[in-house]
Amino acid sequence: MNRLLTQKLTRKFLMRILSVVVFIGALFIFSACGGSDDPQKVFTQKLTKAQSYKVEGIMESYYESGRKQNDFKVLYKQPEMIKVEIKSGENSDKQIILKNSEGVYILIPAVNKNFKIQSDWPNNASYPYLLQSLAKDIANDPDAIITQDETKLTVETKTKMHADATPVKQKIIFDKTTNLPTEVLVFDEDEALYIRTVFTNIDLEYNISDDEFDLEGSMANVRLEIGDEVIYENREINYPVYCPDGITLASENIISNTDGTERLAIMKYGRDYGFTLIQEYVNDNDVTRYQEEKGEIFMVLGNIAILKDESIQTIYRGIEYTVASKDLIPEEMAKIVQGFLYEDPEEEPK
């Protein structure tokens, strides 16, 4: 009887030892594959549970010989309400992307203009200032490269800045203490730094009222910040800083009223191969002007632009710029537009 009891106790002891060994082995395997406590995985779990959030940060856009900086704020509320405010310098330069139950909009409060965009934004591409875009890029890239040190973890993935873009590289950097992203580096096709997004505040428990996503209210609040009517005294029609190789000015037509407050310039570059550049003054108006467009939302030096099949357009400091071409890819059209968006449009970039 004692021998039988001893055998039973021995078997139980061996089974416990075996269970511990199996458990430790599983931990090693799980750690090698990336455990559930990895920052990027904890971040995705937190984001999935978040009913609403607020994100604030700085967006740095890089061009050939300099960079431009914009502040941004993102508000999100389930299921699909998003508000992105982008500010460059003074309040008059604040622009808004708004998605609510009625659609997707671009608001330019300084000139009281509202574009309704027929777009699948933000699902049609990736945007480094949107947390969902970062989580989606990580989940969709089976070849993501992970590197880390004592304080941070970097996930290198592919990303697309617009639906038809060639995928490019981005690096998403996570803080190991908070398990939240601290910055995102997006590179162009030549692997030069294109956009750097720095997150200064991420609050995944921020309580947001539905009023934040009201179209008229969003426009009115920024216009109240602006105060007096915005008058652009130093506007000028300019020639592009950049033209693709072999394309030169073929014709131009500039129309202006007597006091110069209204001007329209149409410039055609190239003949059989080229583009058309349109510059038009946009003045403030007491009544909000609505315009519907079909296209994608695209960032050009921190300025909100509308990317369509054969054109790109944006408004900056009271001038609407449009580059239209059947020949050029979107990146080339964007490069033409960005030459007008430097901090001082009358100076060469430093």
Sequence and secondary structure as in RCSB ss.txt:
>XXXX:A:sequence
MNRLLTQKLTRKFLMRILSVVVFIGALFIFSACGGSDDPQKVFTQKLTKAQSYKVEGIMESYYESGRKQNDFKVL
YKQPEMIKVEIKSGENSDKQIILKNSEGVYILIPAVNKNFKIQSDWPNNASYPYLLQSLAKDIANDPDAIITQDE
TKLTVETKTKMHADATPVKQKIIFDKTTNLPTEVLVFDEDEALYIRTVFTNIDLEYNISDDEFDLEGSMANVRLE
IGDEVIYENREINYPVYCPDGITLASENIISNTDGTERLAIMKYGRDYGFTLIQEYVNDNDVTRYQEEKGEIFMV
LGNIAILKDESIQTIYRGIEYTVASKDLIPEEMAKIVQGFLYEDPEEEPK
>XXXX:A:secstr
 HHHHHHHHHHHHHHHHHHHHHHHHHHHHHHHH  TTSHHHHHHHHHHH SEEEEEEEEEEEETTEEEEEEEEEE
EETTTEEEEEEE SSGGG EEEEEETTEEEEEEGGGTEEEEEE  TTTTS  TT HHHHHHHHHH TT EEEE S
SEEEEEEEE SSTTS  EEEEEEEETTTTEEEEEEEE TTS EEEEEEEEEEETT    GGGG HHHHHHHHHHH
H S    TT      S   TT  EEEEEEEE TTSSSEEEEEEE SSS EEEEEEE    SS EEEEEESEEEEE
TTEEEEEETTEEEEEETTEEEEEE SSS HHHHHHHHHTT SSSTTS   
